[in-house]
Amino acid sequence: MYDLLTGPGLWLSIGICLAGLFVRGVLYIKGLSWQLDRVAYTAHPKAGIKGALRSIFFWILPFGTRGWRTQPFMTVLFFVFHIGAIGIPLFLAAHNMMFQEKLGFSFVSMNQTVADVMSWGVIISAVFLTIRRLVLPEVRILSTPHDYLILFLSSAPFITGLICRYEIGGYSFFLIAHIILGEILLISIPFTKLSHILLFFLSRAQLGMDFGIKRGGMKGKGLAW
């Protein structure tokens, strides 16, 4: 089972994830309409690219935008969750050993203590994000079962990973569960809100181009609107 999951299963889940994200990205870009959005995307590439990069940079910078600064606790939860959710799968030493063996390459491995702290950070952040959805009326009214499922899918591989790390219960069982949950997570990315892994950058770039070209960026420089 382990060889199947870390061999063909791993290749299949990565392939579906990457191919699905590629399709989502193409559809998003093809769906842009300068007439509808009233943004001359291709006519002013310099201002557009500058605005896009600026928008992305400040939104991936903790407290880099006014929105982040007005909700400091939420900002900390968001960044702790996402840094761990990206860093652990790519830079955990055990994962890199598997990458090297099964895929023929690996990334730089992080210190195990750092990995433990980041894993706990992901789980604790997921708990608070779930509580936030349950407690705050303005968030609860927008939350659906899909949102709670996404939080579960995102945090479950870290829970089973820590169980394996501390060898709680049956190691073999939880290792297989950890791998299955991780691959389910990969496969679900293009088909759920987890596609924001890519669409976040595309949407921030689109909004950044909007502001960089139209909303004050090139104001008074001969634009038709």
C-alpha positions in Angstrom: 0.0 0.0 0.0 2.8 2.4 0.9 4.6 1.9 -2.4 1.4 2.3 -4.3 0.5 5.5 -2.6 4.0 7.0 -2.7 4.6 5.9 -6.3 1.7 6.0 -8.8 -0.6 7.6 -6.3 1.7 10.5 -5.6 2.4 11.1 -9.3 -1.4 10.9 -10.1 -2.3 13.4 -7.3 0.4 15.8 -8.3 -0.6 15.5 -11.9 -4.3 16.2 -11.3 -3.4 19.1 -9.0 -1.1 20.8 -11.5 -3.2 20.1 -14.6 -6.3 21.3 -12.8 -4.7 24.5 -11.6 -3.4 25.1 -15.1 -6.9 24.8 -16.5 -8.3 27.1 -13.8 -5.7 29.7 -14.5 -6.3 29.6 -18.3 -10.1 29.9 -17.8 -9.6 32.8 -15.4 -7.4 34.7 -17.8 -9.6 34.0 -20.7 -12.5 35.2 -18.7 -11.1 38.7 -18.3 -12.8 41.3 -20.4 -11.3 44.8 -20.7 -14.7 46.1 -21.9 -16.6 44.6 -18.9 -13.9 45.4 -16.4 -13.1 48.8 -18.0 -9.4 48.1 -17.6 -7.1 48.3 -20.7 -4.9 45.4 -19.6 -2.8 45.1 -22.7 -2.7 48.8 -23.7 -0.8 49.9 -20.7 1.4 46.9 -19.7 4.0 48.8 -17.7 1.5 50.5 -15.4 -0.5 47.2 -15.2 2.5 45.0 -14.3 3.7 47.5 -11.7 0.2 47.7 -10.2 -0.1 43.9 -10.2 3.2 43.3 -8.5 2.5 46.0 -5.9 -0.9 44.4 -5.1 0.5 40.9 -4.7 3.5 42.0 -2.7 1.6 44.0 -0.1 -1.1 41.3 0.3 1.5 38.5 1.0 3.3 40.8 3.4 2.0 40.4 7.0 0.3 43.7 8.0 1.2 45.1 4.6 -2.3 46.3 3.8 -4.9 48.2 5.7 -7.1 45.2 5.7 -4.5 43.1 7.5 -3.8 45.9 10.0 -7.4 46.3 11.0 -7.7 42.6 11.9 -4.4 41.7 13.6 -5.5 38.5 15.2 -7.0 37.2 12.0 -3.9 38.2 10.1 -1.6 36.2 12.5 -3.9 33.2 12.1 -3.9 33.5 8.4 -0.2 33.8 8.0 0.7 31.1 10.6 -1.7 28.7 8.8 -0.6 29.4 5.3 3.2 29.5 6.0 2.9 26.1 7.7 0.6 24.7 5.1 3.1 25.5 2.4 6.4 25.1 4.3 5.8 21.7 5.9 4.8 19.7 2.8 7.8 21.1 0.8 10.6 21.4 3.4 10.0 18.6 6.0 13.0 16.3 6.0 10.9 13.1 5.8 9.0 14.5 2.8 12.3 15.4 1.1 13.6 11.9 1.6 10.4 10.6 -0.2 10.7 13.2 -2.9 14.3 12.2 -3.6 13.5 8.5 -3.6 10.2 8.7 -5.6 10.5 11.8 -7.7 14.3 12.2 -8.1 14.6 15.7 -6.5 14.2 17.3 -3.1 14.1 20.7 -1.5 16.1 22.2 1.4 15.0 20.4 4.7 14.0 22.4 7.7 14.9 21.8 11.3 12.6 19.3 13.0 11.8 21.5 15.9 10.8 24.3 13.5 8.7 21.8 11.6 6.9 20.7 14.8 6.2 24.3 15.8 4.8 25.1 12.3 2.7 21.9 12.3 1.1 22.8 15.7 0.7 26.4 14.3 -1.4 25.1 11.4 -3.6 23.0 13.6 -4.2 25.7 16.3 -4.9 28.2 13.6 -7.4 25.9 11.9 -9.2 25.5 15.2 -9.4 29.2 15.7 -10.5 29.8 12.1 -13.3 27.2 12.6 -14.4 28.9 15.9 -14.3 32.3 14.0 -16.7 30.9 11.4 -19.0 29.5 14.1 -19.0 32.6 16.4 -18.9 35.7 14.3 -22.3 36.3 12.7 -20.9 38.1 9.6 -18.7 35.1 8.9 -21.1 32.4 10.0 -23.8 33.6 7.6 -21.4 33.2 4.7 -20.0 29.8 5.8 -21.2 26.6 4.2 -20.4 22.9 4.9 -17.9 23.2 2.0 -15.9 25.8 4.1 -15.7 23.5 7.1 -14.8 20.5 4.9 -11.9 22.6 3.4 -10.6 23.4 6.8 -10.7 19.8 7.8 -9.0 18.6 4.6 -6.3 21.3 5.0 -5.5 20.4 8.6 -6.1 16.6 8.7 -2.7 15.7 7.1 -1.0 17.8 9.8 -2.9 16.1 12.5 -2.0 12.6 11.2 1.5 13.8 10.6 2.0 14.8 14.2 0.5 11.5 15.4 3.2 9.7 13.3 5.8 12.1 14.5 5.1 11.3 18.2 4.3 7.7 17.4 0.9 7.8 19.0 -1.3 4.7 18.3 -0.6 2.5 15.3 2.2 4.1 13.3 1.6 2.2 10.1 -2.1 3.0 10.1 -1.7 6.7 10.7 1.2 6.9 8.1 -1.1 5.5 5.4 -3.9 7.8 6.6 -1.5 10.7 6.4 -0.5 9.9 2.9 -4.0 9.3 1.7 -5.3 12.6 3.3 -2.4 14.5 1.7 -3.1 13.1 -1.7 -6.8 13.8 -1.4 -5.9 17.3 -0.5 -3.7 17.7 -3.6 -6.5 16.3 -5.8 -9.1 18.6 -4.3 -7.2 21.8 -4.8 -8.3 22.6 -8.4 -11.9 21.7 -7.7 -12.5 23.6 -4.5 -11.8 27.0 -2.9 -8.3 25.7 -2.3 -7.7 26.7 -5.9 -7.0 30.1 -4.3 -3.4 28.8 -4.2 -3.3 30.1 -7.8 -6.4 32.3 -8.1 -5.3 34.5 -5.2 -2.3 35.7 -7.2 -4.4 36.1 -10.4 -7.1 38.0 -8.7 -4.7 40.2 -6.8 -2.9 40.9 -10.1 -6.1 41.8 -11.8 -7.1 44.2 -9.1 -3.6 45.6 -9.0 -3.8 46.3 -12.7 -7.2 47.9 -12.2 -5.7 50.3 -9.7 -2.4 50.7 -11.4 -4.0 51.7 -14.7 -7.3 53.2 -14.0 -8.1 54.0 -10.4 -5.6 56.8 -9.9 -2.6 55.0 -11.4 -2.8 56.8 -14.8 -5.5 59.2 -13.9 -5.4 62.3 -16.1 -3.1 60.7 -18.7 -5.5 60.4 -21.6 -7.6 57.4 -20.5 -11.1 57.1 -21.9 -12.5 56.6 -18.4 
